[in-house]
């Protein structure tokens, strides 16, 4: 078992124990606190949507809905005259090729 999984198990176990033995808080939650909680939940959902959108193809291939296709080879520059280089003209001035 990897260290990461062991650490996550310990964190979940400790969190569960804290929730199991939690006492009454007798606290007041004003409307500002409720709106902060709602804002945090909506922000987390928005972040999850952005991450899912960025990695959509990987998620589909992970769950088996799409097979990975090999990447096509990139085209090579065969003509070097397309590059933007400076040349020295016969009249002593620099110009673009």
Helices and strands as residue ranges (DSSP letters): H 3-20, H 31-54, H 56-62, G 80-82, E 86-88, E 94-96
